[in-house]
């Protein structure tokens, strides 16, 4: 397919996205309110379960089968010296996902989450399953990171992967990424879409020094000034200052909305992709769950823009999907209470009532 055919295909898929089921959410809230415990006492966990009911269109929550999708890609902006390490690290860590020798892989094993790394654009070929759009993006400080056609292909790839996981019986997806330089691209995308100064949304990534952070901000500002991405056109922003990993993750978020499967946001990079998806289709945010608040400064701004609050505050900034996976056991416990706990009437106790403040 050429660019116009691919864009038409994406638009056709996007038109399938509908609001979540209010009736399923009402049923789920009634179930919570009938359980023999103080009303709303599990806080954001109750909200997450109700949201899942609306997303899946059923009050009988089914999230036993979980997957983490990790989009792996390289970014040409690394050649501007915005990172501590070179692109070779992307491929090394990506292959470690396959041998359970990465943080996310170890956490997935413990949490009962199936891990699916995806080579959507690494500069090296590895043993990681290939859905490659290209061998790394171009250096956005000198030219657009990718073409519009490449950005659309990346999004369609993410949508297809979400569809595959839905067909395989997964009830919830977590999002992760691996790609040296992707806090730089994510900061650029966030700055444009949020209409915020670069210095307000850009953090140290994987531990830059003060001078390194200053240089990183300068490179991002230069790229934005050079390409003038259109804030009203998320595809334009993504193609000019984004990355293949962000495109793929945005596709997973959109795929969750298309196929009625909840998708968990990880940290800042995942959140930048989620924001991109929301700017492509506003209804997509109803299908997202927040997991934790990253240390990156733009994270709070993105969650506020999307209208989500993260249950966990662990000061994590590792990436790979680690925050999203850390949230899964907590969510499992909430679902178990929701499903198994007896009600007020079962215990012959008068129902709790809303008494106000």
C-alpha atoms as a printed R data frame, in Angstrom:
    type eleno elety resid chain resno       x       y      z
1   ATOM     1    CA   UNK     A     1   0.000   0.000  0.000
2   ATOM     2    CA   UNK     A     2   1.160   3.542 -0.697
3   ATOM     3    CA   UNK     A     3   0.934   6.354  1.856
4   ATOM     4    CA   UNK     A     4  -2.585   7.399  0.864
5   ATOM     5    CA   UNK     A     5  -3.906   3.841  0.974
6   ATOM     6    CA   UNK     A     6  -2.287   3.317  4.380
7   ATOM     7    CA   UNK     A     7  -3.717   6.579  5.707
8   ATOM     8    CA   UNK     A     8  -7.160   5.551  4.429
9   ATOM     9    CA   UNK     A     9  -6.726   2.165  6.132
10  ATOM    10    CA   UNK     A    10  -5.833   3.881  9.410
11  ATOM    11    CA   UNK     A    11  -8.812   6.220  9.142
12  ATOM    12    CA   UNK     A    12 -11.129   3.259  8.535
13  ATOM    13    CA   UNK     A    13  -9.843   1.523 11.667
14  ATOM    14    CA   UNK     A    14 -10.091   4.700 13.741
15  ATOM    15    CA   UNK     A    15 -13.757   5.097 12.805
16  ATOM    16    CA   UNK     A    16 -14.441   1.817 14.608
17  ATOM    17    CA   UNK     A    17 -13.482   3.314 17.976
18  ATOM    18    CA   UNK     A    18 -16.506   3.986 20.191
19  ATOM    19    CA   UNK     A    19 -16.966   5.208 23.765
20  ATOM    20    CA   UNK     A    20 -16.639   2.545 26.471
21  ATOM    21    CA   UNK     A    21 -19.766   0.814 27.797
22  ATOM    22    CA   UNK     A    22 -21.418   2.956 30.456
23  ATOM    23    CA   UNK     A    23 -23.815   0.127 31.374
24  ATOM    24    CA   UNK     A    24 -20.945  -2.269 32.120
25  ATOM    25    CA   UNK     A    25 -19.293   0.400 34.262
26  ATOM    26    CA   UNK     A    26 -22.516   0.971 36.196
27  ATOM    27    CA   UNK     A    27 -22.788  -2.780 36.819
28  ATOM    28    CA   UNK     A    28 -19.188  -2.920 38.018
29  ATOM    29    CA   UNK     A    29 -19.677   0.033 40.356
30  ATOM    30    CA   UNK     A    30 -22.802  -1.585 41.804
31  ATOM    31    CA   UNK     A    31 -20.787  -4.725 42.451
32  ATOM    32    CA   UNK     A    32 -18.102  -2.715 44.277
33  ATOM    33    CA   UNK     A    33 -20.720  -0.879 46.333
34  ATOM    34    CA   UNK     A    34 -22.349  -4.172 47.386
35  ATOM    35    CA   UNK     A    35 -19.119  -5.707 48.720
36  ATOM    36    CA   UNK     A    36 -18.883  -5.846 52.523
37  ATOM    37    CA   UNK     A    37 -16.211  -3.192 53.024
38  ATOM    38    CA   UNK     A    38 -16.218   0.598 53.382
39  ATOM    39    CA   UNK     A    39 -17.356   2.281 50.167
40  ATOM    40    CA   UNK     A    40 -14.584   3.209 47.681
41  ATOM    41    CA   UNK     A    41 -11.950   2.038 50.164
42  ATOM    42    CA   UNK     A    42  -9.742   0.536 47.458
43  ATOM    43    CA   UNK     A    43  -9.606   3.929 45.797
44  ATOM    44    CA   UNK     A    44  -7.975   4.047 42.371
45  ATOM    45    CA   UNK     A    45  -7.980   0.259 42.162
46  ATOM    46    CA   UNK     A    46 -11.777   0.264 42.167
47  ATOM    47    CA   UNK     A    47 -11.750   2.939 39.482
48  ATOM    48    CA   UNK     A    48  -9.397   0.824 37.350
49  ATOM    49    CA   UNK     A    49 -11.634  -2.253 37.620
50  ATOM    50    CA   UNK     A    50 -14.717  -0.223 36.690
51  ATOM    51    CA   UNK     A    51 -12.825   1.203 33.724
52  ATOM    52    CA   UNK     A    52 -11.843  -2.288 32.573
53  ATOM    53    CA   UNK     A    53 -15.497  -3.304 32.701
54  ATOM    54    CA   UNK     A    54 -16.382  -0.407 30.436
55  ATOM    55    CA   UNK     A    55 -13.531  -1.175 28.040
56  ATOM    56    CA   UNK     A    56 -14.276  -4.888 27.761
57  ATOM    57    CA   UNK     A    57 -18.049  -4.263 27.799
58  ATOM    58    CA   UNK     A    58 -18.586  -6.848 30.534
59  ATOM    59    CA   UNK     A    59 -18.814  -6.568 34.313
60  ATOM    60    CA   UNK     A    60 -17.283 -10.036 34.654
61  ATOM    61    CA   UNK     A    61 -13.644  -8.940 34.503
62  ATOM    62    CA   UNK     A    62 -11.250 -11.286 32.675
63  ATOM    63    CA   UNK     A    63  -7.593 -10.223 32.790
64  ATOM    64    CA   UNK     A    64  -5.884 -13.463 33.774
65  ATOM    65    CA   UNK     A    65  -3.945 -13.554 30.500
66  ATOM    66    CA   UNK     A    66  -1.654 -10.531 30.278
67  ATOM    67    CA   UNK     A    67   0.951  -9.378 27.763
68  ATOM    68    CA   UNK     A    68   3.675  -6.763 27.721
69  ATOM    69    CA   UNK     A    69   4.403  -5.392 24.237
70  ATOM    70    CA   UNK     A    70   7.898  -3.861 24.079
71  ATOM    71    CA   UNK     A    71   8.626  -1.812 20.966
72  ATOM    72    CA   UNK     A    72  12.363  -1.773 20.230
73  ATOM    73    CA   UNK     A    73  13.826   0.862 17.900
74  ATOM    74    CA   UNK     A    74  16.799   3.138 17.410
75  ATOM    75    CA   UNK     A    75  16.828   6.904 17.019
76  ATOM    76    CA   UNK     A    76  19.145   8.880 14.748
77  ATOM    77    CA   UNK     A    77  19.219  11.805 17.176
78  ATOM    78    CA   UNK     A    78  21.640   9.754 19.295
79  ATOM    79    CA   UNK     A    79  24.401  11.056 16.999
80  ATOM    80    CA   UNK     A    80  23.876  14.487 18.562
81  ATOM    81    CA   UNK     A    81  25.322  13.214 21.860
82  ATOM    82    CA   UNK     A    82  22.067  13.349 23.826
83  ATOM    83    CA   UNK     A    83  22.632  10.013 25.615
84  ATOM    84    CA   UNK     A    84  25.225   8.315 27.793
85  ATOM    85    CA   UNK     A    85  25.409   5.225 25.591
86  ATOM    86    CA   UNK     A    86  25.357   4.354 21.908
87  ATOM    87    CA   UNK     A    87  22.766   2.554 19.792
88  ATOM    88    CA   UNK     A    88  24.437  -0.820 20.300
89  ATOM    89    CA   UNK     A    89  22.776  -1.006 23.728
90  ATOM    90    CA   UNK     A    90  19.286  -1.172 22.193
91  ATOM    91    CA   UNK     A    91  19.955  -4.512 20.495
92  ATOM    92    CA   UNK     A    92  21.726  -5.969 23.537
93  ATOM    93    CA   UNK     A    93  18.861  -5.210 25.909
94  ATOM    94    CA   UNK     A    94  16.256  -6.253 23.323
95  ATOM    95    CA   UNK     A    95  17.818  -9.708 23.037
96  ATOM    96    CA   UNK     A    96  17.989  -9.920 26.828
97  ATOM    97    CA   UNK     A    97  14.177  -9.837 26.816
98  ATOM    98    CA   UNK     A    98  14.314 -13.249 25.149
99  ATOM    99    CA   UNK     A    99  16.596 -14.782 27.790
100 ATOM   100    CA   UNK     A   100  14.882 -13.263 30.840
101 ATOM   101    CA   UNK     A   101  17.960 -11.161 31.476
102 ATOM   102    CA   UNK     A   102  16.359  -7.717 31.634
103 ATOM   103    CA   UNK     A   103  14.459  -5.928 34.379
104 ATOM   104    CA   UNK     A   104  11.162  -6.128 32.512
105 ATOM   105    CA   UNK     A   105  11.624  -9.821 31.671
106 ATOM   106    CA   UNK     A   106  12.333 -10.770 35.284
107 ATOM   107    CA   UNK     A   107   9.364  -8.741 36.514
108 ATOM   108    CA   UNK     A   108   7.104 -10.272 33.855
109 ATOM   109    CA   UNK     A   109   8.108 -13.767 34.942
110 ATOM   110    CA   UNK     A   110   7.233 -12.947 38.551
111 ATOM   111    CA   UNK     A   111   3.974 -11.179 37.678
112 ATOM   112    CA   UNK     A   112   2.688 -13.798 35.249
113 ATOM   113    CA   UNK     A   113   2.865 -11.489 32.245
114 ATOM   114    CA   UNK     A   114   3.869 -12.792 28.811
115 ATOM   115    CA   UNK     A   115   6.583 -10.655 27.221
116 ATOM   116    CA   UNK     A   116   6.581  -9.846 23.501
117 ATOM   117    CA   UNK     A   117   9.512  -7.731 22.296
118 ATOM   118    CA   UNK     A   118   9.112  -6.321 18.787
119 ATOM   119    CA   UNK     A   119  11.873  -5.078 16.481
120 ATOM   120    CA   UNK     A   120  10.039  -2.177 14.901
121 ATOM   121    CA   UNK     A   121  13.188  -0.291 13.934
122 ATOM   122    CA   UNK     A   122  16.517  -1.326 15.455
123 ATOM   123    CA   UNK     A   123  19.684  -0.636 13.463
124 ATOM   124    CA   UNK     A   124  20.814  -4.224 14.006
125 ATOM   125    CA   UNK     A   125  19.036  -7.452 13.154
126 ATOM   126    CA   UNK     A   126  18.615  -9.674 16.221
127 ATOM   127    CA   UNK     A   127  16.622 -12.689 17.335
128 ATOM   128    CA   UNK     A   128  13.769 -10.392 18.364
129 ATOM   129    CA   UNK     A   129  10.639 -10.878 16.174
130 ATOM   130    CA   UNK     A   130  10.839  -8.454 13.270
131 ATOM   131    CA   UNK     A   131   8.206  -5.904 12.277
132 ATOM   132    CA   UNK     A   132  10.845  -3.443 11.113
133 ATOM   133    CA   UNK     A   133   9.761  -0.163  9.545
134 ATOM   134    CA   UNK     A   134  13.381   0.848  8.980
135 ATOM   135    CA   UNK     A   135  16.883   0.514 10.381
136 ATOM   136    CA   UNK     A   136  16.563   3.326 12.884
137 ATOM   137    CA   UNK     A   137  15.092   6.777 12.333
138 ATOM   138    CA   UNK     A   138  16.972   9.694 10.829
139 ATOM   139    CA   UNK     A   139  18.612  12.384 12.957
140 ATOM   140    CA   UNK     A   140  15.771  14.772 13.721
141 ATOM   141    CA   UNK     A   141  18.255  17.566 14.429
142 ATOM   142    CA   UNK     A   142  19.064  17.570 10.699
143 ATOM   143    CA   UNK     A   143  16.033  16.057  8.904
144 ATOM   144    CA   UNK     A   144  12.601  14.651  9.769
145 ATOM   145    CA   UNK     A   145  12.918  11.481 11.856
146 ATOM   146    CA   UNK     A   146  10.765   9.540  9.401
147 ATOM   147    CA   UNK     A   147   8.332  10.005  6.562
148 ATOM   148    CA   UNK     A   148   4.611  10.283  7.180
149 ATOM   149    CA   UNK     A   149   4.215   6.914  5.459
150 ATOM   150    CA   UNK     A   150   6.691   5.313  7.887
151 ATOM   151    CA   UNK     A   151   4.842   6.794 10.864
152 ATOM   152    CA   UNK     A   152   1.539   5.392  9.611
153 ATOM   153    CA   UNK     A   153   3.118   1.975  8.996
154 ATOM   154    CA   UNK     A   154   4.408   1.991 12.563
155 ATOM   155    CA   UNK     A   155   0.963   2.790 13.940
156 ATOM   156    CA   UNK     A   156  -0.685   0.110 11.785
157 ATOM   157    CA   UNK     A   157   1.893  -2.393 13.040
158 ATOM   158    CA   UNK     A   158   0.930  -1.634 16.649
159 ATOM   159    CA   UNK     A   159  -2.759  -1.979 15.833
160 ATOM   160    CA   UNK     A   160  -2.128  -5.344 14.182
161 ATOM   161    CA   UNK     A   161  -0.188  -6.607 17.203
162 ATOM   162    CA   UNK     A   162  -3.011  -5.541 19.540
163 ATOM   163    CA   UNK     A   163  -5.467  -7.420 17.306
164 ATOM   164    CA   UNK     A   164  -3.299 -10.547 17.445
165 ATOM   165    CA   UNK     A   165  -3.164 -10.449 21.234
166 ATOM   166    CA   UNK     A   166  -6.924  -9.955 21.477
167 ATOM   167    CA   UNK     A   167  -7.437 -12.956 19.191
168 ATOM   168    CA   UNK     A   168  -5.032 -14.980 21.372
169 ATOM   169    CA   UNK     A   169  -7.223 -14.341 24.420
170 ATOM   170    CA   UNK     A   170  -5.268 -11.650 26.246
171 ATOM   171    CA   UNK     A   171  -7.435  -9.545 28.549
172 ATOM   172    CA   UNK     A   172  -5.021  -6.673 29.131
173 ATOM   173    CA   UNK     A   173  -1.896  -5.266 27.482
174 ATOM   174    CA   UNK     A   174   1.017  -3.395 29.023
175 ATOM   175    CA   UNK     A   175   3.250  -1.136 26.952
176 ATOM   176    CA   UNK     A   176   7.021  -0.859 27.029
177 ATOM   177    CA   UNK     A   177   9.916   0.250 24.844
178 ATOM   178    CA   UNK     A   178  13.623  -0.101 24.335
179 ATOM   179    CA   UNK     A   179  15.556   2.426 22.329
180 ATOM   180    CA   UNK     A   180  18.514   4.595 23.225
181 ATOM   181    CA   UNK     A   181  17.542   8.236 22.705
182 ATOM   182    CA   UNK     A   182  13.822   7.824 23.069
183 ATOM   183    CA   UNK     A   183  13.382  10.209 25.990
184 ATOM   184    CA   UNK     A   184  14.671  12.845 23.569
185 ATOM   185    CA   UNK     A   185  12.083  12.014 20.916
186 ATOM   186    CA   UNK     A   186   9.343  11.665 23.539
187 ATOM   187    CA   UNK     A   187  10.178  15.065 24.997
188 ATOM   188    CA   UNK     A   188   9.998  16.603 21.526
189 ATOM   189    CA   UNK     A   189   6.603  15.024 20.829
190 ATOM   190    CA   UNK     A   190   5.280  16.024 24.267
191 ATOM   191    CA   UNK     A   191   6.524  19.615 23.962
192 ATOM   192    CA   UNK     A   192   4.692  20.085 20.657
193 ATOM   193    CA   UNK     A   193   1.444  18.282 21.536
194 ATOM   194    CA   UNK     A   194   1.210  19.878 24.984
195 ATOM   195    CA   UNK     A   195   2.333  23.275 23.677
196 ATOM   196    CA   UNK     A   196   4.875  23.487 26.499
197 ATOM   197    CA   UNK     A   197   8.443  24.832 26.470
198 ATOM   198    CA   UNK     A   198  11.020  22.120 25.813
199 ATOM   199    CA   UNK     A   199  12.738  22.759 29.137
200 ATOM   200    CA   UNK     A   200   9.485  22.074 31.034
201 ATOM   201    CA   UNK     A   201   8.962  18.568 29.654
202 ATOM   202    CA   UNK     A   202  12.540  17.324 29.224
203 ATOM   203    CA   UNK     A   203  14.331  15.302 31.891
204 ATOM   204    CA   UNK     A   204  17.655  13.558 32.320
205 ATOM   205    CA   UNK     A   205  16.572  10.263 30.745
206 ATOM   206    CA   UNK     A   206  19.109   7.608 31.693
207 ATOM   207    CA   UNK     A   207  21.113   9.897 33.966
208 ATOM   208    CA   UNK     A   208  22.518  12.826 31.989
209 ATOM   209    CA   UNK     A   209  24.677  15.422 33.723
210 ATOM   210    CA   UNK     A   210  23.565  19.045 34.025
211 ATOM   211    CA   UNK     A   211  25.503  19.947 30.877
212 ATOM   212    CA   UNK     A   212  24.166  16.865 29.094
213 ATOM   213    CA   UNK     A   213  20.591  17.818 29.942
214 ATOM   214    CA   UNK     A   214  21.183  21.380 28.740
215 ATOM   215    CA   UNK     A   215  22.511  20.058 25.422
216 ATOM   216    CA   UNK     A   216  19.596  17.642 25.076
217 ATOM   217    CA   UNK     A   217  17.104  20.489 25.473
218 ATOM   218    CA   UNK     A   218  18.983  22.532 22.870
219 ATOM   219    CA   UNK     A   219  18.895  19.662 20.366
220 ATOM   220    CA   UNK     A   220  15.144  19.159 20.857
221 ATOM   221    CA   UNK     A   221  14.425  22.876 20.496
222 ATOM   222    CA   UNK     A   222  16.550  22.973 17.332
223 ATOM   223    CA   UNK     A   223  14.656  20.037 15.795
224 ATOM   224    CA   UNK     A   224  11.262  21.570 16.556
225 ATOM   225    CA   UNK     A   225  12.311  24.955 15.149
226 ATOM   226    CA   UNK     A   226  13.745  23.312 12.027
227 ATOM   227    CA   UNK     A   227  10.761  21.124 11.120
228 ATOM   228    CA   UNK     A   228   7.884  23.144 12.593
229 ATOM   229    CA   UNK     A   229   5.668  20.119 13.331
230 ATOM   230    CA   UNK     A   230   1.952  20.908 13.187
231 ATOM   231    CA   UNK     A   231   0.551  20.471 16.721
232 ATOM   232    CA   UNK     A   232  -2.920  19.882 15.266
233 ATOM   233    CA   UNK     A   233  -1.674  16.906 13.229
234 ATOM   234    CA   UNK     A   234  -0.285  14.159 15.476
235 ATOM   235    CA   UNK     A   235   1.031  12.207 12.483
236 ATOM   236    CA   UNK     A   236   3.057  15.221 11.392
237 ATOM   237    CA   UNK     A   237   4.522  15.601 14.884
238 ATOM   238    CA   UNK     A   238   5.276  11.891 15.174
239 ATOM   239    CA   UNK     A   239   6.972  11.701 11.782
240 ATOM   240    CA   UNK     A   240   9.130  14.793 12.230
241 ATOM   241    CA   UNK     A   241  10.367  14.436 15.824
242 ATOM   242    CA   UNK     A   242   9.166  11.002 17.004
243 ATOM   243    CA   UNK     A   243  10.405   7.436 16.629
244 ATOM   244    CA   UNK     A   244   9.384   4.041 15.346
245 ATOM   245    CA   UNK     A   245   8.841   2.816 18.917
246 ATOM   246    CA   UNK     A   246   6.462   5.702 19.644
247 ATOM   247    CA   UNK     A   247   4.552   4.985 16.428
248 ATOM   248    CA   UNK     A   248   4.199   1.306 17.307
249 ATOM   249    CA   UNK     A   249   3.058   2.055 20.851
250 ATOM   250    CA   UNK     A   250   0.556   4.647 19.639
251 ATOM   251    CA   UNK     A   251  -0.790   1.856 17.438
252 ATOM   252    CA   UNK     A   252  -1.116  -0.498 20.405
253 ATOM   253    CA   UNK     A   253  -3.128   2.128 22.284
254 ATOM   254    CA   UNK     A   254  -5.366   2.664 19.272
255 ATOM   255    CA   UNK     A   255  -5.641  -1.097 18.802
256 ATOM   256    CA   UNK     A   256  -6.821  -1.445 22.392
257 ATOM   257    CA   UNK     A   257  -9.600   1.019 21.636
258 ATOM   258    CA   UNK     A   258 -10.525  -0.688 18.368
259 ATOM   259    CA   UNK     A   259 -10.590  -4.209 19.830
260 ATOM   260    CA   UNK     A   260 -11.895  -3.364 23.329
261 ATOM   261    CA   UNK     A   261  -8.862  -4.364 25.362
262 ATOM   262    CA   UNK     A   262  -7.392  -2.216 28.172
263 ATOM   263    CA   UNK     A   263  -3.864  -0.942 27.557
264 ATOM   264    CA   UNK     A   264  -1.635   0.108 30.464
265 ATOM   265    CA   UNK     A   265   0.626   3.136 30.105
266 ATOM   266    CA   UNK     A   266   4.144   2.643 31.476
267 ATOM   267    CA   UNK     A   267   6.313   5.731 31.948
268 ATOM   268    CA   UNK     A   268   7.058   8.935 30.052
269 ATOM   269    CA   UNK     A   269   7.854   7.377 26.669
270 ATOM   270    CA   UNK     A   270   4.779   5.180 26.743
271 ATOM   271    CA   UNK     A   271   2.753   8.197 27.875
272 ATOM   272    CA   UNK     A   272   4.018  10.289 24.938
273 ATOM   273    CA   UNK     A   273   2.811   7.527 22.622
274 ATOM   274    CA   UNK     A   274  -0.528   7.433 24.469
275 ATOM   275    CA   UNK     A   275  -0.908  11.201 24.029
276 ATOM   276    CA   UNK     A   276  -0.187  10.787 20.318
277 ATOM   277    CA   UNK     A   277  -2.924   8.154 20.087
278 ATOM   278    CA   UNK     A   278  -5.372  10.433 21.908
279 ATOM   279    CA   UNK     A   279  -4.625  13.272 19.477
280 ATOM   280    CA   UNK     A   280  -5.370  10.887 16.607
281 ATOM   281    CA   UNK     A   281  -8.636   9.747 18.238
282 ATOM   282    CA   UNK     A   282  -9.951  11.300 21.431
283 ATOM   283    CA   UNK     A   283 -11.981   8.233 22.426
284 ATOM   284    CA   UNK     A   284  -8.724   6.240 22.695
285 ATOM   285    CA   UNK     A   285  -8.040   7.667 26.167
286 ATOM   286    CA   UNK     A   286 -11.061   5.825 27.554
287 ATOM   287    CA   UNK     A   287  -9.262   2.528 26.862
288 ATOM   288    CA   UNK     A   288  -6.079   3.422 28.757
289 ATOM   289    CA   UNK     A   289  -4.994   2.775 32.333
290 ATOM   290    CA   UNK     A   290  -2.172   4.618 34.080
291 ATOM   291    CA   UNK     A   291   0.281   2.569 36.139
292 ATOM   292    CA   UNK     A   292   2.870   4.844 37.765
293 ATOM   293    CA   UNK     A   293   4.264   8.355 37.644
294 ATOM   294    CA   UNK     A   294   7.687   8.505 36.010
295 ATOM   295    CA   UNK     A   295  10.398  10.820 37.328
296 ATOM   296    CA   UNK     A   296  10.500  12.568 33.935
297 ATOM   297    CA   UNK     A   297   8.940  16.049 34.320
298 ATOM   298    CA   UNK     A   298   6.601  15.695 31.353
299 ATOM   299    CA   UNK     A   299   4.847  12.648 32.816
300 ATOM   300    CA   UNK     A   300   2.547  14.577 35.161
301 ATOM   301    CA   UNK     A   301   1.585  16.924 32.342
302 ATOM   302    CA   UNK     A   302   0.671  14.115 29.962
303 ATOM   303    CA   UNK     A   303  -1.421  12.212 32.514
304 ATOM   304    CA   UNK     A   304  -3.265  15.426 33.375
305 ATOM   305    CA   UNK     A   305  -3.892  16.080 29.684
306 ATOM   306    CA   UNK     A   306  -5.221  12.559 29.148
307 ATOM   307    CA   UNK     A   307  -7.272  12.753 32.354
308 ATOM   308    CA   UNK     A   308  -5.717   9.834 34.221
309 ATOM   309    CA   UNK     A   309  -4.235   9.397 37.694
310 ATOM   310    CA   UNK     A   310  -1.563   6.784 38.311
311 ATOM   311    CA   UNK     A   311  -2.067   4.472 41.329
312 ATOM   312    CA   UNK     A   312   1.681   3.929 41.886
313 ATOM   313    CA   UNK     A   313   4.295   6.531 42.806
314 ATOM   314    CA   UNK     A   314   7.560   4.619 42.897
315 ATOM   315    CA   UNK     A   315   9.936   7.194 41.345
316 ATOM   316    CA   UNK     A   316  10.699   4.692 38.591
317 ATOM   317    CA   UNK     A   317  12.315   5.778 35.318
318 ATOM   318    CA   UNK     A   318  13.635   2.485 33.930
319 ATOM   319    CA   UNK     A   319  11.306   2.056 30.968
320 ATOM   320    CA   UNK     A   320  10.901  -1.296 29.207
321 ATOM   321    CA   UNK     A   321   7.351  -1.535 30.613
322 ATOM   322    CA   UNK     A   322   8.566  -2.116 34.182
323 ATOM   323    CA   UNK     A   323   6.084   0.285 35.776
324 ATOM   324    CA   UNK     A   324   3.155  -1.163 33.854
325 ATOM   325    CA   UNK     A   325   4.168  -4.690 34.852
326 ATOM   326    CA   UNK     A   326   4.624  -3.657 38.501
327 ATOM   327    CA   UNK     A   327   0.998  -2.517 38.475
328 ATOM   328    CA   UNK     A   328  -0.337  -5.882 37.261
329 ATOM   329    CA   UNK     A   329  -0.161  -7.833 40.577
330 ATOM   330    CA   UNK     A   330  -1.840  -4.931 42.369
331 ATOM   331    CA   UNK     A   331  -4.577  -4.935 39.749
332 ATOM   332    CA   UNK     A   332  -4.903  -8.719 40.075
333 ATOM   333    CA   UNK     A   333  -5.517  -8.365 43.799
334 ATOM   334    CA   UNK     A   334  -8.204  -5.751 43.212
335 ATOM   335    CA   UNK     A   335  -9.952  -7.995 40.679
336 ATOM   336    CA   UNK     A   336  -9.859 -10.915 43.129
337 ATOM   337    CA   UNK     A   337 -11.567  -8.816 45.805
338 ATOM   338    CA   UNK     A   338 -14.088  -7.606 43.224
339 ATOM   339    CA   UNK     A   339 -14.922 -11.156 42.174
340 ATOM   340    CA   UNK     A   340 -14.685 -13.151 45.389
341 ATOM   341    CA   UNK     A   341 -15.575 -11.028 48.383
342 ATOM   342    CA   UNK     A   342 -18.998 -11.515 49.957
343 ATOM   343    CA   UNK     A   343 -21.594  -8.769 49.941
344 ATOM   344    CA   UNK     A   344 -23.322  -6.890 52.742
345 ATOM   345    CA   UNK     A   345 -26.450  -8.980 52.211
346 ATOM   346    CA   UNK     A   346 -24.432 -12.233 52.273
347 ATOM   347    CA   UNK     A   347 -23.206 -11.209 55.726
348 ATOM   348    CA   UNK     A   348 -26.569  -9.855 56.843
349 ATOM   349    CA   UNK     A   349 -25.062  -6.397 57.269
350 ATOM   350    CA   UNK     A   350 -26.857  -3.207 56.319
351 ATOM   351    CA   UNK     A   351 -25.351  -1.663 53.215
352 ATOM   352    CA   UNK     A   352 -22.966   1.263 53.628
353 ATOM   353    CA   UNK     A   353 -24.424   4.498 52.338
354 ATOM   354    CA   UNK     A   354 -22.921   7.595 50.800
355 ATOM   355    CA   UNK     A   355 -23.046  10.173 53.627
356 ATOM   356    CA   UNK     A   356 -21.185  12.988 51.881
357 ATOM   357    CA   UNK     A   357 -18.397  15.048 53.394
